[in-house]
Amino acid sequence: MTSGRIDFYTKVHKALRASLFEASHQAAIADYGDQQAFCTLATRMKGLLAKLTAHAGHEARFIHPLLAQKTGASTFDAEHDALESEQKDLVALLDAVAQAPQAERRARGLAFYRALNVFIARYLEHLDREEATMPALWARCSDEELAAVMERFGASRPLEEALA
């Protein structure tokens, strides 16, 4: 529940959750033996993982310094690093599917699908921990401080990225 004040996390995290759930669904129904279908899936997955990397970078640059200053919370950058490592492992699994002989593609695709869902579970827990910090920020920050973070973030992004 929000307080009616600026909330750094909820809206964007809802969008990320929707993207992650859609990715899980797409990975579940994909035919890893079909080269064209797999290439489409791999492109979408790599795009989503790049979006997660960019999101973590935005939080690290704009939100985490304020969070550390106001609450002492400093674990999120380490969590982002761990999640980024898992994302690289997912890309490696996708690449392994692409390079596998036809007879092994479905088995490797299943391994990717399972790893993706374990990653999603960890990522969802991470999002929850981040969102749980907003009441502490609301208690310690003025509306002007919160708005300043959002203004700096907004000014840092090209229009195309903001619209996406």
C-alpha positions as CSV (number, residue, x, y, z in Angstrom):
1,M,0.0,0.0,0.0
2,T,1.3,3.4,-0.9
3,S,1.1,6.6,1.1
4,G,0.2,8.8,-1.8
5,R,3.8,10.0,-1.9
6,I,6.4,9.3,-4.5
7,D,7.1,5.5,-4.7
8,F,10.3,4.6,-6.5
9,Y,9.4,1.0,-7.0
10,T,5.8,-0.1,-7.3
11,K,4.9,0.9,-10.8
12,V,8.1,-0.2,-12.5
13,H,8.3,-3.4,-10.5
14,K,4.7,-4.3,-11.6
15,A,5.9,-3.9,-15.2
16,L,9.0,-6.0,-14.5
17,R,6.9,-8.7,-12.9
18,A,4.6,-8.8,-15.9
19,S,7.6,-9.1,-18.2
20,L,9.1,-11.9,-16.1
21,F,5.8,-13.9,-16.0
22,E,5.4,-13.5,-19.8
23,A,9.0,-14.6,-20.2
24,S,8.3,-17.7,-18.1
25,H,5.2,-18.5,-20.2
26,Q,7.1,-18.0,-23.5
27,A,9.9,-20.2,-22.3
28,A,7.4,-22.9,-21.2
29,I,5.7,-23.1,-24.6
30,A,8.7,-22.6,-26.8
31,D,9.8,-25.4,-29.2
32,Y,13.5,-25.4,-28.6
33,G,14.0,-27.7,-31.6
34,D,12.6,-25.1,-34.0
35,Q,15.5,-22.8,-34.9
36,Q,13.3,-19.8,-35.9
37,A,11.1,-20.0,-32.8
38,F,14.1,-20.4,-30.6
39,C,15.9,-17.4,-32.1
40,T,12.7,-15.3,-31.5
41,L,12.6,-16.5,-27.9
42,A,16.4,-15.9,-27.3
43,T,16.1,-12.4,-28.7
44,R,13.2,-11.6,-26.4
45,M,14.9,-13.1,-23.4
46,K,18.2,-11.3,-24.0
47,G,16.2,-8.0,-24.4
48,L,14.4,-8.6,-21.0
49,L,17.7,-9.4,-19.3
50,A,19.2,-6.2,-20.7
51,K,16.2,-4.3,-19.4
52,L,16.8,-5.8,-15.9
53,T,20.4,-4.8,-16.1
54,A,19.5,-1.2,-17.0
55,H,16.9,-1.1,-14.2
56,A,19.4,-2.2,-11.6
57,G,21.8,0.5,-12.9
58,H,19.1,3.2,-12.5
59,E,18.4,2.1,-8.9
60,A,22.1,1.9,-8.0
61,R,22.7,5.4,-9.4
62,F,19.6,7.2,-8.2
63,I,17.9,5.4,-5.4
64,H,20.5,3.4,-3.5
65,P,22.6,6.4,-2.4
66,L,19.5,8.0,-0.8
67,L,18.5,4.7,0.7
68,A,22.0,4.2,2.2
69,Q,22.1,7.8,3.5
70,K,18.6,7.8,5.1
71,T,18.3,4.2,6.3
72,G,21.7,2.6,6.2
73,A,20.5,-0.1,3.8
74,S,23.4,-1.1,1.6
75,T,22.7,-4.7,0.5
76,F,20.8,-4.0,-2.8
77,D,23.9,-3.3,-4.9
78,A,25.3,-6.7,-3.8
79,E,21.9,-8.3,-4.6
80,H,22.0,-6.7,-8.0
81,D,25.5,-8.1,-8.6
82,A,24.3,-11.6,-7.7
83,L,21.3,-11.3,-10.0
84,E,23.4,-10.0,-12.8
85,S,25.6,-13.0,-12.5
86,E,22.6,-15.3,-12.7
87,Q,21.5,-13.3,-15.8
88,K,24.8,-14.0,-17.4
89,D,24.3,-17.7,-16.6
90,L,20.9,-17.6,-18.3
91,V,22.5,-16.1,-21.4
92,A,25.1,-18.8,-21.4
93,L,22.3,-21.4,-21.2
94,L,20.5,-19.8,-24.2
95,D,23.8,-19.8,-26.1
96,A,24.2,-23.5,-25.2
97,V,20.8,-24.3,-26.7
98,A,21.7,-22.4,-29.9
99,Q,25.0,-24.3,-30.3
100,A,23.7,-27.7,-29.3
101,P,23.1,-30.4,-31.8
102,Q,19.5,-30.8,-32.8
103,A,19.1,-33.9,-30.6
104,E,20.1,-32.0,-27.5
105,R,18.2,-28.8,-28.0
106,R,15.0,-29.7,-26.2
107,A,16.9,-31.0,-23.1
108,R,19.0,-27.8,-23.0
109,G,15.9,-25.7,-23.5
110,L,14.3,-27.4,-20.5
111,A,17.4,-26.6,-18.5
112,F,17.2,-23.0,-19.5
113,Y,13.4,-22.9,-18.7
114,R,14.0,-24.3,-15.2
115,A,17.0,-22.0,-14.5
116,L,14.9,-19.0,-15.7
117,N,12.1,-19.8,-13.2
118,V,14.6,-20.2,-10.3
119,F,16.0,-16.8,-11.3
120,I,12.5,-15.3,-11.5
121,A,11.8,-16.6,-7.9
122,R,14.9,-14.9,-6.6
123,Y,14.2,-11.7,-8.5
124,L,10.7,-11.5,-7.1
125,E,12.0,-11.8,-3.6
126,H,14.5,-9.0,-4.4
127,L,11.7,-6.7,-5.7
128,D,9.8,-7.3,-2.5
129,R,12.7,-6.4,-0.3
130,E,13.3,-3.2,-2.3
131,E,9.6,-2.2,-2.1
132,A,9.6,-2.8,1.6
133,T,12.1,0.1,2.0
134,M,9.6,2.8,0.8
135,P,8.0,3.3,4.3
136,A,11.4,4.0,5.8
137,L,12.1,6.5,3.0
138,W,8.8,8.2,3.5
139,A,9.5,8.5,7.2
140,R,12.9,10.0,6.6
141,C,12.6,12.0,3.4
142,S,10.7,15.1,2.4
143,D,8.6,15.1,-0.7
144,E,11.2,17.5,-2.2
145,E,14.0,14.9,-1.6
146,L,12.0,12.2,-3.2
147,A,11.0,14.4,-6.1
148,A,14.6,15.4,-6.7
149,V,15.6,11.8,-7.1
150,M,12.9,11.3,-9.7
151,E,13.9,14.5,-11.5
152,R,17.5,13.5,-11.7
153,F,16.5,10.0,-13.0
154,G,14.1,11.5,-15.6
155,A,16.7,13.9,-16.8
156,S,19.2,11.2,-17.3
157,R,17.2,9.2,-19.8
158,P,16.8,9.8,-23.5
159,L,13.2,10.2,-24.6
160,E,13.1,6.8,-26.4
161,E,14.1,5.0,-23.2
162,A,11.6,6.9,-21.1
163,L,8.8,6.1,-23.5
164,A,9.8,2.4,-23.6
